[in-house]
Amino acid sequence: MSTTEKTKLIVLDPTAAPREMVQAMAPVLDGLDGQSVGFLWNSKPNGGLLFERLEKLLREKYEITDVIHRRKPTASIPATDSVLDELAGSVQAVIVGLAD
């Protein structure tokens, strides 16, 4: 490139305009007694162990009726619609977490 040529610099603005969130929040439970609980794990190491221990603690403290464990294939992608639909239709509370 000669000294007489000019280079063009393009600057990108990564900010986005604020947007309104219209997702409805789940109702707040009075407690876990008599409720079913789901666990959604992102497949990071030791997450399964963490959720097993947490399930044991919840069963000792509350009279939960059922537990469902599901996992995402990796931490970097969202859970599938079918997993989310299953949890939403089967349990009253979901604990989403990770471990390392």
VODRENKOL-634932 format. One record per atom (N, C-alpha, C): residue number from 0; atom name; x, y, z. Coordinates in nm, 3 decimals. Layout:
+-----+----+---------+---------+---------+
!   k !  a !       u !       v !       w !
+-----+----+---------+---------+---------+
! NUM ! CA !       X !       Y !       Z !
...
+-----+----+---------+---------+---------+
# end
This chain:
+-----+----+---------+---------+---------+
!   k !  a !       u !       v !       w !
+-----+----+---------+---------+---------+
!   0 !  N !   0.086 !  -0.116 !   0.000 !
!   0 ! CA !   0.000 !   0.000 !   0.000 !
!   0 !  C !   0.091 !   0.122 !   0.000 !
!   1 !  N !   0.061 !   0.212 !  -0.086 !
!   1 ! CA !   0.143 !   0.334 !  -0.092 !
!   1 !  C !   0.098 !   0.431 !   0.016 !
!   2 !  N !   0.184 !   0.528 !   0.044 !
!   2 ! CA !   0.152 !   0.626 !   0.147 !
!   2 !  C !   0.042 !   0.720 !   0.105 !
!   3 !  N !   0.010 !   0.723 !  -0.023 !
!   3 ! CA !  -0.097 !   0.812 !  -0.068 !
!   3 !  C !  -0.234 !   0.747 !  -0.059 !
!   4 !  N !  -0.239 !   0.613 !  -0.047 !
!   4 ! CA !  -0.368 !   0.544 !  -0.034 !
!   4 !  C !  -0.421 !   0.561 !   0.108 !
!   5 !  N !  -0.548 !   0.578 !   0.118 !
!   5 ! CA !  -0.610 !   0.591 !   0.250 !
!   5 !  C !  -0.684 !   0.462 !   0.282 !
!   6 !  N !  -0.672 !   0.420 !   0.405 !
!   6 ! CA !  -0.747 !   0.303 !   0.448 !
!   6 !  C !  -0.876 !   0.349 !   0.513 !
!   7 !  N !  -0.972 !   0.265 !   0.502 !
!   7 ! CA !  -1.104 !   0.297 !   0.558 !
!   7 !  C !  -1.121 !   0.215 !   0.685 !
!   8 !  N !  -1.158 !   0.280 !   0.792 !
!   8 ! CA !  -1.181 !   0.215 !   0.920 !
!   8 !  C !  -1.331 !   0.213 !   0.946 !
!   9 !  N !  -1.385 !   0.093 !   0.965 !
!   9 ! CA !  -1.527 !   0.079 !   0.994 !
!   9 !  C !  -1.541 !   0.046 !   1.143 !
!  10 !  N !  -1.618 !   0.126 !   1.214 !
!  10 ! CA !  -1.641 !   0.104 !   1.356 !
!  10 !  C !  -1.784 !   0.054 !   1.374 !
!  11 !  N !  -1.797 !  -0.059 !   1.442 !
!  11 ! CA !  -1.929 !  -0.117 !   1.468 !
!  11 !  C !  -1.970 !  -0.086 !   1.612 !
!  12 !  N !  -2.095 !  -0.051 !   1.630 !
!  12 ! CA !  -2.149 !  -0.024 !   1.763 !
!  12 !  C !  -2.225 !  -0.148 !   1.808 !
!  13 !  N !  -2.174 !  -0.221 !   1.909 !
!  13 ! CA !  -2.238 !  -0.347 !   1.950 !
!  13 !  C !  -2.358 !  -0.329 !   2.042 !
!  14 !  N !  -2.390 !  -0.207 !   2.079 !
!  14 ! CA !  -2.501 !  -0.188 !   2.172 !
!  14 !  C !  -2.634 !  -0.198 !   2.099 !
!  15 !  N !  -2.732 !  -0.242 !   2.171 !
!  15 ! CA !  -2.867 !  -0.253 !   2.116 !
!  15 !  C !  -2.961 !  -0.166 !   2.197 !
!  16 !  N !  -3.067 !  -0.126 !   2.134 !
!  16 ! CA !  -3.167 !  -0.046 !   2.205 !
!  16 !  C !  -3.233 !  -0.131 !   2.313 !
!  17 !  N !  -3.269 !  -0.071 !   2.426 !
!  17 ! CA !  -3.339 !  -0.148 !   2.531 !
!  17 !  C !  -3.469 !  -0.206 !   2.475 !
!  18 !  N !  -3.502 !  -0.324 !   2.524 !
!  18 ! CA !  -3.627 !  -0.386 !   2.481 !
!  18 !  C !  -3.707 !  -0.430 !   2.602 !
!  19 !  N !  -3.836 !  -0.428 !   2.585 !
!  19 ! CA !  -3.925 !  -0.466 !   2.694 !
!  19 !  C !  -3.933 !  -0.618 !   2.701 !
!  20 !  N !  -3.918 !  -0.671 !   2.821 !
!  20 ! CA !  -3.930 !  -0.815 !   2.842 !
!  20 !  C !  -4.075 !  -0.845 !   2.877 !
!  21 !  N !  -4.137 !  -0.934 !   2.802 !
!  21 ! CA !  -4.278 !  -0.965 !   2.824 !
!  21 !  C !  -4.299 !  -1.108 !   2.874 !
!  22 !  N !  -4.191 !  -1.174 !   2.913 !
!  22 ! CA !  -4.202 !  -1.310 !   2.964 !
!  22 !  C !  -4.269 !  -1.308 !   3.101 !
!  23 !  N !  -4.372 !  -1.384 !   3.116 !
!  23 ! CA !  -4.442 !  -1.391 !   3.245 !
!  23 !  C !  -4.358 !  -1.470 !   3.345 !
!  24 !  N !  -4.357 !  -1.424 !   3.467 !
!  24 ! CA !  -4.285 !  -1.494 !   3.574 !
!  24 !  C !  -4.373 !  -1.607 !   3.627 !
!  25 !  N !  -4.308 !  -1.711 !   3.673 !
!  25 ! CA !  -4.381 !  -1.822 !   3.734 !
!  25 !  C !  -4.437 !  -1.779 !   3.869 !
!  26 !  N !  -4.547 !  -1.837 !   3.910 !
!  26 ! CA !  -4.602 !  -1.802 !   4.041 !
!  26 !  C !  -4.508 !  -1.846 !   4.152 !
!  27 !  N !  -4.508 !  -1.772 !   4.261 !
!  27 ! CA !  -4.425 !  -1.805 !   4.376 !
!  27 !  C !  -4.496 !  -1.913 !   4.458 !
!  28 !  N !  -4.423 !  -2.017 !   4.493 !
!  28 ! CA !  -4.479 !  -2.125 !   4.574 !
!  28 !  C !  -4.476 !  -2.088 !   4.722 !
!  29 !  N !  -4.575 !  -2.136 !   4.796 !
!  29 ! CA !  -4.575 !  -2.116 !   4.941 !
!  29 !  C !  -4.470 !  -2.202 !   5.009 !
!  30 !  N !  -4.433 !  -2.311 !   4.945 !
!  30 ! CA !  -4.333 !  -2.403 !   5.000 !
!  30 !  C !  -4.319 !  -2.521 !   4.907 !
!  31 !  N !  -4.233 !  -2.615 !   4.943 !
!  31 ! CA !  -4.211 !  -2.732 !   4.858 !
!  31 !  C !  -4.286 !  -2.856 !   4.904 !
!  32 !  N !  -4.346 !  -2.853 !   5.023 !
!  32 ! CA !  -4.421 !  -2.969 !   5.069 !
!  32 !  C !  -4.533 !  -3.002 !   4.970 !
!  33 !  N !  -4.538 !  -3.129 !   4.929 !
!  33 ! CA !  -4.640 !  -3.173 !   4.837 !
!  33 !  C !  -4.616 !  -3.135 !   4.692 !
!  34 !  N !  -4.500 !  -3.078 !   4.662 !
!  34 ! CA !  -4.468 !  -3.034 !   4.526 !
!  34 !  C !  -4.368 !  -3.129 !   4.462 !
!  35 !  N !  -4.364 !  -3.128 !   4.330 !
!  35 ! CA !  -4.261 !  -3.202 !   4.257 !
!  35 !  C !  -4.155 !  -3.102 !   4.210 !
!  36 !  N !  -4.032 !  -3.150 !   4.203 !
!  36 ! CA !  -3.918 !  -3.063 !   4.173 !
!  36 !  C !  -3.840 !  -3.119 !   4.055 !
!  37 !  N !  -3.799 !  -3.030 !   3.966 !
!  37 ! CA !  -3.715 !  -3.067 !   3.854 !
!  37 !  C !  -3.576 !  -3.008 !   3.870 !
!  38 !  N !  -3.478 !  -3.077 !   3.818 !
!  38 ! CA !  -3.340 !  -3.029 !   3.816 !
!  38 !  C !  -3.294 !  -3.024 !   3.672 !
!  39 !  N !  -3.241 !  -2.912 !   3.631 !
!  39 ! CA !  -3.186 !  -2.897 !   3.496 !
!  39 !  C !  -3.039 !  -2.863 !   3.508 !
!  40 !  N !  -2.955 !  -2.954 !   3.464 !
!  40 ! CA !  -2.811 !  -2.946 !   3.478 !
!  40 !  C !  -2.749 !  -2.917 !   3.343 !
!  41 !  N !  -2.644 !  -2.837 !   3.339 !
!  41 ! CA !  -2.583 !  -2.800 !   3.211 !
!  41 !  C !  -2.466 !  -2.889 !   3.171 !
!  42 !  N !  -2.450 !  -3.003 !   3.234 !
!  42 ! CA !  -2.350 !  -3.104 !   3.202 !
!  42 !  C !  -2.207 !  -3.068 !   3.241 !
!  43 !  N !  -2.188 !  -2.965 !   3.322 !
!  43 ! CA !  -2.053 !  -2.937 !   3.370 !
!  43 !  C !  -2.015 !  -3.041 !   3.475 !
!  44 !  N !  -1.884 !  -3.064 !   3.492 !
!  44 ! CA !  -1.840 !  -3.166 !   3.588 !
!  44 !  C !  -1.895 !  -3.142 !   3.729 !
!  45 !  N !  -1.933 !  -3.250 !   3.793 !
!  45 ! CA !  -1.983 !  -3.253 !   3.931 !
!  45 !  C !  -2.125 !  -3.199 !   3.949 !
!  46 !  N !  -2.190 !  -3.155 !   3.843 !
!  46 ! CA !  -2.327 !  -3.109 !   3.854 !
!  46 !  C !  -2.422 !  -3.219 !   3.896 !
!  47 !  N !  -2.402 !  -3.339 !   3.841 !
!  47 ! CA !  -2.485 !  -3.452 !   3.879 !
!  47 !  C !  -2.473 !  -3.483 !   4.027 !
!  48 !  N !  -2.352 !  -3.479 !   4.079 !
!  48 ! CA !  -2.328 !  -3.502 !   4.221 !
!  48 !  C !  -2.393 !  -3.393 !   4.306 !
!  49 !  N !  -2.381 !  -3.269 !   4.262 !
!  49 ! CA !  -2.443 !  -3.157 !   4.333 !
!  49 !  C !  -2.594 !  -3.175 !   4.342 !
!  50 !  N !  -2.658 !  -3.209 !   4.229 !
!  50 ! CA !  -2.803 !  -3.223 !   4.229 !
!  50 !  C !  -2.849 !  -3.345 !   4.307 !
!  51 !  N !  -2.772 !  -3.454 !   4.306 !
!  51 ! CA !  -2.807 !  -3.570 !   4.388 !
!  51 !  C !  -2.808 !  -3.533 !   4.536 !
!  52 !  N !  -2.707 !  -3.460 !   4.578 !
!  52 ! CA !  -2.699 !  -3.416 !   4.718 !
!  52 !  C !  -2.811 !  -3.319 !   4.752 !
!  53 !  N !  -2.839 !  -3.226 !   4.661 !
!  53 ! CA !  -2.946 !  -3.130 !   4.684 !
!  53 !  C !  -3.082 !  -3.200 !   4.691 !
!  54 !  N !  -3.103 !  -3.298 !   4.604 !
!  54 ! CA !  -3.229 !  -3.374 !   4.610 !
!  54 !  C !  -3.243 !  -3.443 !   4.747 !
!  55 !  N !  -3.135 !  -3.503 !   4.795 !
!  55 ! CA !  -3.139 !  -3.570 !   4.925 !
!  55 !  C !  -3.175 !  -3.470 !   5.035 !
!  56 !  N !  -3.112 !  -3.353 !   5.034 !
!  56 ! CA !  -3.141 !  -3.251 !   5.135 !
!  56 !  C !  -3.286 !  -3.203 !   5.127 !
!  57 !  N !  -3.336 !  -3.183 !   5.006 !
!  57 ! CA !  -3.475 !  -3.140 !   4.990 !
!  57 !  C !  -3.573 !  -3.246 !   5.039 !
!  58 !  N !  -3.543 !  -3.372 !   5.011 !
!  58 ! CA !  -3.631 !  -3.481 !   5.058 !
!  58 !  C !  -3.630 !  -3.490 !   5.211 !
!  59 !  N !  -3.515 !  -3.461 !   5.273 !
!  59 ! CA !  -3.507 !  -3.464 !   5.419 !
!  59 !  C !  -3.585 !  -3.348 !   5.482 !
!  60 !  N !  -3.586 !  -3.233 !   5.418 !
!  60 ! CA !  -3.648 !  -3.114 !   5.476 !
!  60 !  C !  -3.795 !  -3.097 !   5.435 !
!  61 !  N !  -3.830 !  -3.138 !   5.314 !
!  61 ! CA !  -3.966 !  -3.118 !   5.262 !
!  61 !  C !  -4.025 !  -3.252 !   5.218 !
!  62 !  N !  -4.155 !  -3.256 !   5.210 !
!  62 ! CA !  -4.223 !  -3.375 !   5.160 !
!  62 !  C !  -4.250 !  -3.357 !   5.011 !
!  63 !  N !  -4.143 !  -3.357 !   4.932 !
!  63 ! CA !  -4.162 !  -3.343 !   4.787 !
!  63 !  C !  -4.214 !  -3.475 !   4.731 !
!  64 !  N !  -4.300 !  -3.462 !   4.631 !
!  64 ! CA !  -4.368 !  -3.581 !   4.581 !
!  64 !  C !  -4.290 !  -3.655 !   4.473 !
!  65 !  N !  -4.217 !  -3.582 !   4.391 !
!  65 ! CA !  -4.148 !  -3.644 !   4.279 !
!  65 !  C !  -4.032 !  -3.555 !   4.237 !
!  66 !  N !  -3.934 !  -3.614 !   4.171 !
!  66 ! CA !  -3.818 !  -3.539 !   4.122 !
!  66 !  C !  -3.787 !  -3.586 !   3.981 !
!  67 !  N !  -3.758 !  -3.492 !   3.894 !
!  67 ! CA !  -3.716 !  -3.522 !   3.757 !
!  67 !  C !  -3.580 !  -3.456 !   3.735 !
!  68 !  N !  -3.484 !  -3.533 !   3.684 !
!  68 ! CA !  -3.352 !  -3.480 !   3.650 !
!  68 !  C !  -3.338 !  -3.477 !   3.497 !
!  69 !  N !  -3.301 !  -3.363 !   3.445 !
!  69 ! CA !  -3.274 !  -3.349 !   3.302 !
!  69 !  C !  -3.144 !  -3.273 !   3.286 !
!  70 !  N !  -3.082 !  -3.290 !   3.170 !
!  70 ! CA !  -2.956 !  -3.220 !   3.145 !
!  70 !  C !  -2.949 !  -3.168 !   3.003 !
!  71 !  N !  -2.875 !  -3.061 !   2.990 !
!  71 ! CA !  -2.845 !  -3.007 !   2.858 !
!  71 !  C !  -2.720 !  -3.079 !   2.806 !
!  72 !  N !  -2.705 !  -3.090 !   2.674 !
!  72 ! CA !  -2.586 !  -3.159 !   2.622 !
!  72 !  C !  -2.455 !  -3.088 !   2.659 !
!  73 !  N !  -2.457 !  -2.956 !   2.660 !
!  73 ! CA !  -2.338 !  -2.878 !   2.697 !
!  73 !  C !  -2.384 !  -2.749 !   2.765 !
!  74 !  N !  -2.290 !  -2.683 !   2.829 !
!  74 ! CA !  -2.322 !  -2.558 !   2.897 !
!  74 !  C !  -2.349 !  -2.444 !   2.800 !
!  75 !  N !  -2.300 !  -2.455 !   2.678 !
!  75 ! CA !  -2.305 !  -2.342 !   2.585 !
!  75 !  C !  -2.432 !  -2.334 !   2.500 !
!  76 !  N !  -2.519 !  -2.432 !   2.510 !
!  76 ! CA !  -2.643 !  -2.425 !   2.432 !
!  76 !  C !  -2.763 !  -2.434 !   2.526 !
!  77 !  N !  -2.874 !  -2.376 !   2.486 !
!  77 ! CA !  -2.992 !  -2.381 !   2.574 !
!  77 !  C !  -3.056 !  -2.521 !   2.575 !
!  78 !  N !  -3.136 !  -2.544 !   2.674 !
!  78 ! CA !  -3.213 !  -2.669 !   2.681 !
!  78 !  C !  -3.311 !  -2.672 !   2.565 !
!  79 !  N !  -3.343 !  -2.790 !   2.519 !
!  79 ! CA !  -3.437 !  -2.804 !   2.408 !
!  79 !  C !  -3.578 !  -2.767 !   2.454 !
!  80 !  N !  -3.660 !  -2.729 !   2.360 !
!  80 ! CA !  -3.800 !  -2.697 !   2.392 !
!  80 !  C !  -3.870 !  -2.817 !   2.455 !
!  81 !  N !  -3.837 !  -2.938 !   2.409 !
!  81 ! CA !  -3.904 !  -3.057 !   2.465 !
!  81 !  C !  -3.868 !  -3.077 !   2.612 !
!  82 !  N !  -3.743 !  -3.051 !   2.649 !
!  82 ! CA !  -3.703 !  -3.063 !   2.791 !
!  82 !  C !  -3.774 !  -2.955 !   2.873 !
!  83 !  N !  -3.775 !  -2.833 !   2.823 !
!  83 ! CA !  -3.842 !  -2.724 !   2.896 !
!  83 !  C !  -3.991 !  -2.750 !   2.909 !
!  84 !  N !  -4.054 !  -2.799 !   2.802 !
!  84 ! CA !  -4.196 !  -2.829 !   2.806 !
!  84 !  C !  -4.225 !  -2.942 !   2.905 !
!  85 !  N !  -4.139 !  -3.044 !   2.906 !
!  85 ! CA !  -4.158 !  -3.155 !   3.000 !
!  85 !  C !  -4.150 !  -3.105 !   3.144 !
!  86 !  N !  -4.049 !  -3.024 !   3.174 !
!  86 ! CA !  -4.036 !  -2.971 !   3.310 !
!  86 !  C !  -4.155 !  -2.882 !   3.346 !
!  87 !  N !  -4.194 !  -2.795 !   3.254 !
!  87 ! CA !  -4.305 !  -2.703 !   3.281 !
!  87 !  C !  -4.435 !  -2.779 !   3.304 !
!  88 !  N !  -4.454 !  -2.892 !   3.237 !
!  88 ! CA !  -4.577 !  -2.968 !   3.251 !
!  88 !  C !  -4.575 !  -3.072 !   3.361 !
!  89 !  N !  -4.458 !  -3.096 !   3.422 !
!  89 ! CA !  -4.446 !  -3.206 !   3.517 !
!  89 !  C !  -4.417 !  -3.166 !   3.660 !
!  90 !  N !  -4.355 !  -3.051 !   3.680 !
!  90 ! CA !  -4.311 !  -3.014 !   3.815 !
!  90 !  C !  -4.357 !  -2.874 !   3.850 !
!  91 !  N !  -4.359 !  -2.845 !   3.979 !
!  91 ! CA !  -4.399 !  -2.712 !   4.024 !
!  91 !  C !  -4.280 !  -2.619 !   4.048 !
!  92 !  N !  -4.160 !  -2.676 !   4.063 !
!  92 ! CA !  -4.039 !  -2.596 !   4.085 !
!  92 !  C !  -3.924 !  -2.659 !   4.007 !
!  93 !  N !  -3.838 !  -2.574 !   3.952 !
!  93 ! CA !  -3.720 !  -2.623 !   3.880 !
!  93 !  C !  -3.598 !  -2.553 !   3.935 !
!  94 !  N !  -3.495 !  -2.631 !   3.960 !
!  94 ! CA !  -3.366 !  -2.578 !   4.002 !
!  94 !  C !  -3.272 !  -2.594 !   3.884 !
!  95 !  N !  -3.219 !  -2.483 !   3.836 !
!  95 ! CA !  -3.129 !  -2.483 !   3.722 !
!  95 !  C !  -2.991 !  -2.451 !   3.775 !
!  96 !  N !  -2.892 !  -2.530 !   3.739 !
!  96 ! CA !  -2.761 !  -2.504 !   3.793 !
!  96 !  C !  -2.649 !  -2.567 !   3.715 !
!  97 !  N !  -2.530 !  -2.543 !   3.767 !
!  97 ! CA !  -2.409 !  -2.595 !   3.707 !
!  97 !  C !  -2.312 !  -2.627 !   3.819 !
!  98 !  N !  -2.203 !  -2.688 !   3.784 !
!  98 ! CA !  -2.098 !  -2.717 !   3.881 !
!  98 !  C !  -1.967 !  -2.729 !   3.807 !
!  99 !  N !  -1.862 !  -2.730 !   3.882 !
!  99 ! CA !  -1.727 !  -2.749 !   3.826 !
!  99 !  C !  -1.637 !  -2.806 !   3.932 !
+-----+----+---------+---------+---------+
# end
